[in-house]
Amino acid sequence: MPTNHLTYEFNTDTVSYSASYDSTKLNMGYLMTRSIDTNSKTYVSPIEPGFLRGFEITSVTPYSFTFPNLNSLGSIKYDSDTIWLFAASADSAGSGAAAKRILLSTYKKSTNQLNYVGSINASFDPNTFHTCVSIKPSLEFHTTGSVTVIGTQVTGSGTLWQTDGACVGNRIGFGSTSSADITTWYQISSISNNTALTITRGVATDGFVPNLNITGSVPYVIEDFRLLYVNYSDTQPSTRSIILIKGLRPEIFTTSPTALPAATTVDNLRACYRLVDGATANATYSPISLILETKNSFTQQYAYSVSRPAATTISIQRFNVRAPLVLTAGRASSSFDFTTGAQAHGGTDTSPEYNVMETDNKGNYYVSHYTRMSRIPTGSIVSGSTTFIANHMIENPPGGTGSFALSSQLADITYLPVIDRFYISHRQGTIRNYITRFSSGSQFETQTHVNHINQQSTYLVSEFDQLTPHFISTRLSSTYCDGRLFVARAAASSNNNIIYSLPLEADQQFETTSSACIITPELFTPSASAYNKVYVEDTAYFNTTRFAIPREPYTLYYRTSGISDNSGAWTLISPSGSISGSASSIQFKLTFSTLGYYSIPSRIHGITLLYSSSIIQQAISNYDPSVLQTNVGSQIFAWRQTAKFNQNIPDLNLNLYSGSALVLTDSVSASVSGSWEYSTTEGNTWLPWSSTADAVNNYIRYTATDPLPSGSIIKALLYV
């Protein structure tokens, strides 16, 4: 029997999976992408790691500090394509630093690019012993009512600006309630009451104000952009507090840091406010980490902090960070709600900055304590409670301590919601980081990343394609947003000041939960009598020969039934590519590893199936393709007869290919996907098919009724 092949090169129309499924299209699962490499070859893979090298930012002179402190990355989704990422300059917990520098970068999903925007310098009173950890950005939108604008004066109808805590310094746009529709912004310079505010041209990109004339009660949007973070000091208890920065807008993050003043006695200005648990300057509050809950209203949004009364205990405080602030020298206790009592956690904390607090999507908080994680149900956080910790997950590496040594330094923890796992790093970077579900009494599930010793200045070598997210024996800080885990090193060397975006949730271990896979269209093999072997064209390494490092592995599956409704079970294809059985069609699924050492997935360019055929497919010589009568856009394929059969025309078969992929097969005698016709008048009139119409210069044509891939070059093979 002859051997045929079917090749699919991922060049057909796509659909987002598992939001929908289409057996005629390329199904792109969670965090999957299709791209073109430097050799102009199409490939599919999960999104690859992106990175931002701090030492390449020439506009900063250069980074004279390191970023970040542990637990000092923060992120928030701005729009469907943009994530804002915040990092603070690093220092020790007892540092006497004054203004604290906070940097803003943006991540674009469409390009997988991190770009530095600028920074601010935050101050508070007294502006000493200032450490920034646990950054929590907040972005809300004031859209109630409508406005008219005359010059600098904005008059509201049904607006609640003062009641809802809109802030001087925020930006406002007119004509829509969606930021995405705003092309011109203005800065709020004062708010008189609920229905009157003043605008100004705060930055060069703002619109001019004096001649504004917007009438007719138009919609508007105010971006209420704030930052919260924890200030902890080993040596100065009186400065410990939550810092709330109000009145922000992205344009004030500039290459020369914008100085933000400490608040005094006025609320809702662009200023830095200290939130404490008591009215006196010597408050006992000692926060270490912070969780910001979803806003209930513009006057109620809770933040929970974890405090460390002693090395062996923690307590939890609740603040309403949208309550009006009653201020004394920029300090307010009016937002303080309650505190629990202190509860022993059983860990071995030796440094307070590593009690990181995180939340899942099931109503639990978690706190790290070097040797364990504590789970705290939110319902148990009540005033005075000393029993809020429910249980613990004690460090136990995959395979137990006989496989990997304990670090006993669990530090930063970040929740990955799609796969319901935690990413856990260590205070010292000698142990690979963990990915695990919280399960009391169980081993941690898996590990990721490696110290591969590459100097980070290696990127200057032309053969080095991209950096890899290894931790080079330093601790890592992380934050999660919209499918991306952002990881940064708290490193002393400026060469190592790098922030990565990592697609860890795309790992094949979690594919049944996340739908992180790629499923091909149904591929037709109508003449197959036996499948033989599958070959995959991939890019399995990155960098060139001198620096070649393997990409993470992938897994290939196939099925021959349950394709149309996505009900069929998948069969694993072994690394040898051997495959058995046969069917009239086949479908493939790819899953990828994004954990492992480097988190850089393989790139897949094509899949080729070899199979034994029961039909010898040979182009028939009696016909030549007719370019004039063919219209691929209308799915019409035509031929002119050049030689007689001297008998009835035999049963003709047709294969249509997109690239090398067979997308349709049909025949005259059993046509199911189109119609056959002939013409004796050079295509002026078409008649129903007749096998007796055997004459030179007759035309035949086939019109496909099933949809063909759009945007592809379709090749037709006519054979007997």
N, C-alpha and C positions, 0 to 999 in steps of 0.2 A: 504494500500500500504506500502511496506517496505521503511524504511528510509536509504538512503545511504549518504556517506560523501565523499568529495573531499578535500584533504589537499595539499597545496603548500608551500614548505619550502625554496624557493629562492636559489635552488641548481642547476639551469640549466645554460646553456651558456648565456653570457651577450652581449649586444650591447650598444654603447654609443648613448643616445637619447638627443637632437633631431637631431643630425648630421645624424642619420639614424634611421630606425624603422624596427623591425622584430617581427611579431606576434608569432613566434616560440621560441623567446628568451626573457630573462629578460632585459627589457629596462631601463638602468640606466641614469637618467637625470642629469642636472647640479648640481655639488657638491654632488652627491649621491655616496655612497660607500657600498660595501659588505665586512663584516669582520667576525671574529670568536671571541666570548667572552671568559672569563676565564673559563667558563664551557664547552668549546668546542662546543658551539652552534652557528650556522650561524645566522647572523642578517643583515638587511639592515637599512640604516639611512643616513641622510646627514652627512658630515664630522663633527666631534665633535670639540669643542674648544680645542686648544692646548695651552700650556703656558710655559713660561720660568721664573723661579723664580731667580731674581738677587741674593738673599741672599743665594742661594744654590751653587753659583759659588765659590768653595773653593779656586780656584787659584787666585781669586781677594781677596785682604786682607781687611776684606770683603768689599763690596761696602761701602766706607766711604762717599759716596754722594748718592743722589737720582737720578733716571732717570724717565722721561725726563723733560726738559722744555716743556711747552705747545707748540704744533706745532713743536716738534723737533724729530719726527720719520720720517724716510725716507726708501723707499724700491725700489727694482728693480728686475725684473725677470732675473736670470742668464742663466738658461737653462730650459728644459721642466719640470724638477722636483725640481728645486732649486730657492728659493727667497733669496736675500740678504736683511737684515733688519738692519738699522742703528738707533742708539739712542745716544743722548748726555747727559752728566751729567748735572743735573739741578742746577741752581743758580738764584739769582734775576737779574733783568734786569740791575741793576746798580752795579753788582758785580765787584770787583777788581781782579777777578781771572785771572791768567796768562794763561798757556797752557790749552787748552780745550780738554777734553777727549771725544772721539767719539768711540762707541762700535759697533762691527759687530757681528751679529748672523745670522745663516742660518735657513731657514724653508724648510723641505723636504715634498713635497706633498704626496709622496708614503707612508710615515710613519706618517704624521701629527705631526712631531716633530720639535721643536725649539731648537737650540743648540748654545750656546755662543762660539764664535771663539776667539775674542781678541779685542784689542783697539789700538788707536793711540792718541798721544797728539799733537794737532795742535797749532801752534804759529803764530803770526804776529807782525809787527812792527808799533806802539809801542804795546807790548804784555801786555796790561792792559785793564780792563773793557771789558772782552771777554765773550760774550754770544752767544750760538749756537742755533738758531731757524730755522725752515723751511729747513731741510736738503733735498737736491735733488741730489741723486746719478746719475751718467752718465756713461754708458758703451757702447762704440763704438768699431769697429773692423777695423784696417788697413789691407787690403788684396790685394791691387793693385799691380800688377807685380809679379815677382818671385825672388828667391834669390839663391845664393851659399854661403856656409859657410866654411871657413878655420880657424880653431882655434877660436879665439875671434872675427875675422873679418867677418862681414856679408855684402855681396855685392849685391845690388839690381839691377834688370833689369826692367825698367818701373815703379819703385817705386817713391813715392812722400813724403817721411818721413818728411822732413823739411817743405815743403809747406803745408802739411796736419796737421802739429802740433803734430806729434808723440812725446812722452815725455820720457825723461830719467827717469828710475825707473819702467816704465811699463814692462810687461813680454811679451815674444815672443816665439812662438812655430813653428816648421817646419814640413812640409809634408802634411798640410791641411789648408784650409781657415776657418775651423770650430773649435772652442775651444773644442767641444765635442770629437774631434778626437785626441787631443793633450795629450800625456802622459808625456812628458818631457818639462818643461819650462826653459827659461833662462831670466835673467834680462838685460835690456838695460842699459848700463853704459855710453854711449855717442852716439850722433848723429852728424856726421860731415857734411853731406849734404843729398840730396834726395836719394842717392844710396849707402851710406856708414854709417854703425853703428857698434858699439862694444858691445859685450855681456860679461856677467860675471856670476858667480854662486852666485846669490844674497842670496839664502836661502838653507838650507840643502837638501830640496827636489829637487832643480834644478839639471839639468844634468851637468856633468863635461865638461869643455870647451876646454882645451888646444889641445886635439887630435881630435876635430871635423873635419870631412871631408865630407861635403854634397855638391855634385856637381849635375849638370844637370838641373839647374833652377827649383827648387822645389817651391810649394806654401808655404805660411806662414800665420800666423795671429798674430797681435799685439793687445792686449786688452788695449784699451784706457780708463782707469778707472779713474774717477774724482769724487770729491764731491764739491757741492756748498751749502753754507748756509748763513744765514743772521746774522751779528753781530749787535745787537742793545744795546745801553747803555742809560739809563735815564740821567746819569750824565756826560757823556763824549762824546759830539757830534762828536769830531774829530776822534773817533775810529769807528763810524758807517760806515758799508760797506757791500758789498757782499764778502764773502771769497771763493776763488776758489782754491781747492787743486788738484794739478796735479801729474802725475807720480805714481799713486797708483797701488797696486796689493794686492790681499786678504791675501797673506802670511805675510804681515807686520803688520796685526792686530794680536797682540800677547798678551799673558797673562800679561807680563810686557810691558806697552804701548811703542810703537815705537815713538820716538820723531821726529816730522816733523818740519823743520826749516822755519822761515819766509823767503820769497823771498827777493832778493836784486835787481839786475839789469838785470838778465838773465831769459828769458822766457823758458817754457817747461822743467823745472826740477821738481824733486819731492820736492815740496815746497808749501807754503801757500801764495797766492797772494790776495791783497786787490783791489777790483774793486769799484771805486768811481765815482761821477758825476762831479768832478772838479779836476784841477791840483794841488790845494793848500791843505795843510794839514788840514785846517779848512773848509773843504767842508761842505755844508749844507745838504747833503744827509742823510736821516733818514729812512732806510728801516725797515720793520717789517716782511714781508712775501715775498715768492718768488714762481714763477712758471717757470719751465724750459720746453720750447717747444721742439718739435721733431727737430732733426738736419736736416737742409737743405743741408749742405755740411760740409766738414771738416774745412771750413773757415767761416761758418755762422750757428750759432745756437742762437736763441734769448731767453733771460730770462727777465721776467717782474717782477718787484718788486712793492709792495705797500708801500708808505711812509705816514707818519702822520705829516704833517706840524703843525697841531693843533688838539685839542681833537675833534673837530667837522668836520674836513676835511681830505681828502686823496688825494694823487696824485699817478700816475703810471709812472714808468721809464722803458725804454727798453735798454738792453745791448746785444751786440753780444759777447757771452762768448767764441767764438772760433776765434775772431779776434786776430792777434798778439798783444802782450802787450808791450807797451812802459813804462818802469818802472822807478820809483824814490823811492828808499828805499822800494821796494816791493809793491808799490802802483801804480795803473794805472787807468787813465781815458780814455785810447784809445779805450776801448770796449764800452764806454757809447755812446748811440745813441740819445735818446731824453727823455724829461719828459713832461707829461701833466701839466696843471695848477692844482690848488687846487679846489676841489669841495666839498661842504657841503653834508654830508650823512644823517643827521637827526637822527643818533643814539646817544647814551649816553656813549661813550667811557670814561672810567676813568683810564685805564691802556693800554699803547700802545701794549704790547705783545699779546693782544687778537684780533688784527685786522688780522685774518688769511685769506689768499687768496687761492682759489681753482678754478679749471676749470672743465667744463663738456666736453662731446664729441660733442657739438653742436655749438662751437665757442663763448662761454661765459665764463667770469670770475665772481667770486663771492667773496665778502669780508664781514666778520662778524663785527658787530658793537654793541655788547651787546644786543640790543633790536631788531635787524633786520639783514637781509642779503641784500646786494646790488648786483644787476646783472649788469655786464658791458660787453656789446658786444665787442669782440676784434676789430671789425672794427671801433669802436668809440675811440680807444686808439691812438690818434695822438698828435703830438707835440703841446703843449699849450692849448689843449682842457680843458674846464671847464664844459663840459656837457657829460662826458663819462658814468655816471651812468644812466641806462635806467629806472629801477624801483626797488622796494624793496619788500621783504616778511617780514612783521613785526611779531614778535613772537606772536602766538595765539595757545595755546595748543589744543590737540584733545578734542572736546566738549566745548571749550571755557574756559574762566577763572573761570567759575562756576564749572568746573570739576577739573582743575589743576591750581595751582598758577603759575604766571609768574616767571621765574628766572631773567629776565632782565640782564642775564649774558651769552648770547650766545658767545661761544668762538671758539673751534676747529670745523671745518667743513671738511668733507671728502666725495668725490663723489663716489657713487657706480654705475658704468657705465652700468652693465647688467640690473639693475632694474630702472635706471634713477632716483635715489633718493640720498639724502644727509643724512649722519650720523652727528648729531650735538651734541656736549657735552657742558657743562657749566663750567664757571670759578670755581664755588663752586658746590660740588656734592650733593646738597640737592634736586635736581629735576631730574627725570628720563630723559635720553637722548632721542632725537628725531630721527625719520626716516621720511623724507618727500620729496615729489616732490616740486620743487620751483614753487609756484603759487601765484602771487601777490594778496593780499586781501583774501586769503584762510586760513583756519585753518591748522596747521601742522597735518600730517596724523596719526602718531602712535608714541608710546614711547617704550623704551626698557631698560633693566637692572634695578637693584634695589639695594638699600643698605640693605643687609640682616644681617649685623652686625657680621658675622663670622670673627674671627681673622684669619689672613692668615697663622699663625703657626699651624692651625688646621690640616694641611696636615700630621703632625707628628703622629696623631692618626690613628691607623691601619684601622679603619672602614671607614675613610674618603677617598673616591675613587679618587676624583679630585677636584681641586678648581673651583669656579664659578666666572664668570666675573662681580662681582659687584664693585661699585665705592667707597664704604666706605667713602663717604663725601669728596672725593677729585676730582679734575678735571682730565680729561682723554685726552690724546693725541693719535691721530690715523693716520694711513696711509693705503692705499689700494693697493693690487697687486694681479693680477691673481686669482680673486675670493675670496680672503681672506681679511678681515679687521683686521688689527693689532692694538691693543689698549693697551696703557700703562698708568699707574697712575703716576702723578707728586706728589708723596707721601713722607712725611718726614721720615716715619719709614722704615727701611730696610726690614722688613717683608712684606711690601706692594709693594715692587719694583718688579712688575710682568708685563710681556708683554703677551697678549693673541692673538691668532688667532681665529677669529670668522666667522662662515659661514652665515652671516646675509642675503646675497642675496638668500639663499636657502629657505627663508620663503614662506609659501603657499600663502600669500597675492599676491605674484608676480609670481606665477607659470606659468600663461599664457604667460608672457613675457620671463621668464628665463628658462622654461622647467625643473624646479627643482622638479622632481617627479620621482616615480618608477612605471613602468607598467609591470605587469606579462605577461608571455606568454599566448596564448589562452589555456584555460583549458576546457576539453571536459566533457560534462554531457549528453551523448546520450539518456539515459533512464529517464531523469528528467521529471517528470510530474508537479512538483511545487517546487520552491525554498522556503526554510523555514527560515534559519538563518545563519548569518556569525559570526564566532568567530575569533578573532585575538590574537595570542600569542605575547606578547610584554614585554619589560622591561620598565616600566613606571617611575621608580625611580632610582636615583643613590645614592651611599653610602648605608651603612647598617642601621639597625633599628634606632640606636641612632641619626644618622645624615641624615636620609632619607629626600630627597628633590625631589619633582616631576619634571620629565622631561617635556619639552614643549609638547603640544598635537599634534596629527596627525589627518588626515581626510582620509576616505576610500571611493572610488567610484567603480562602476561596469558598464559594458555595455555588451550587448549580440548581437550587430550588428555593422557593420563597423569595425570589428576587423582586418581583413586581410590588409586593406589599411589605417587604423588609421583614418577613417572618422566618426566613430560612436560617438554620444554624451554620456557623462558620467552622471550617476545618483548617487547622494549622498546616502550613507548608514548611517542611523541614529545611534547614539551611542548605541542603544539597539541591533543592528545587524540584525534587521528584514529586510527581503528582499522578494519580491514577483515576480511572473511570472515564466517562465521556458524557456529553450532553449537548443539546442544541445551543446552549448559551452558558456563560460563566461570569462571575463577578468576583472582584478582589477587594480586600480590606487591608489597610496599612495602619499599624500602631507604632509608636516611637518611644524611646527612652529619652527623658530630659533630665533625669537625675544623674547617677553615676558620678564620674570624676569632673567632667567639664561642662555638662548641661548644654552641649552643642549638638543638636540632632543631625542625623543623616539627611542628605538630599536625595530624593528619588526622581529620576528623569523618565523612566519608562519601564513597562512590564511586557515581556514577550513570552507567549505560550506556544510550545511546539506540540503538535498533535498529529496523529495518523488520520488520513482522510480516506473516506470511501469513494470520493469523487475526484477524478482528475480535472482540475480546473485549468482549462486552456482557452485563451482568448480565441474566439472564432474569427477566421480570416475572411468570411463572406461579408463582413460589415466594417466600415470605417466610422469612427466617431464624427458626428456632425456638430461643429461649433455653432453654425447658424441656427439650428433648430433646438439646441440645448439651452436651457435657462435654469441654472443651478438655484437661483433665488426662488424660482417657482417649483423647484424640485422636479424638473423635467430633464430627461437624458435621452438623446436621440442619436441614431446611426443611419448612414446611407448604405444600401446594399451594393456591393461591388462585384459579386459573383453569384451565379445561380447555384442552387442546391440540386436542380434537376429532379426534384421531388418536393413533397410538402416540407415546409420549414420545420426542422426538429424543435423539440421542446427547449426553449432558451432559458438560461439561468443568469441571474444578475447579482453581483456583489457590489455594494457601495462602501467605500473606505473614507474615513477622515484621517488623513495621515496614513499610518499603517493599521489603524484600528477599523475592523469591520463593523459598520454601524447599521447595515441593512442587507438582507439577502432575500431574494424572491425568485419566482419562476413564472413562465407563461401558464403552465398547466395548473399550478396551485397558487395563484397569486393571492396574497393576503395583505400586502402592504402597499399596493398601488395598482395601476391599470396600464394595459398594453394597447397600443394602437398602431395603424400603418397608414401610409399616404402614397398615392400614385401621382400626386400633383405637386411634388417638391415641398410638401408641408402646407400647402394652401388649404387643403381639406383633409381631416383626419377621420378614419373609419375604425370601427371595432376590429380587434385583432382577428386575422384569418391566416391559418397556416398555409393556405393555397396561394397567398399573394407573393409568390416567388418570382421576382423580376429585378434585374439590374436597374439601379437608380430609384427603386422604391425606398421609402423612408420608414423606419419604425421608431417608436418612442415609448418611454416608460415614465409615468407620472407617479411619484411617491406620495402616498396619502399620510403615512406616518411621519411625524416631524423629524427632520434631520438636524444635526448640530449646527447652530448658527455661527457665523464668523470663521468657518473652517473651509479648507479646500477639499472638495468631494471628488474622489476618483471612482470611476465606474469600470467594472470588469464584466464583459458579456461572454458567456461560454456555454458549451453544451455538456 
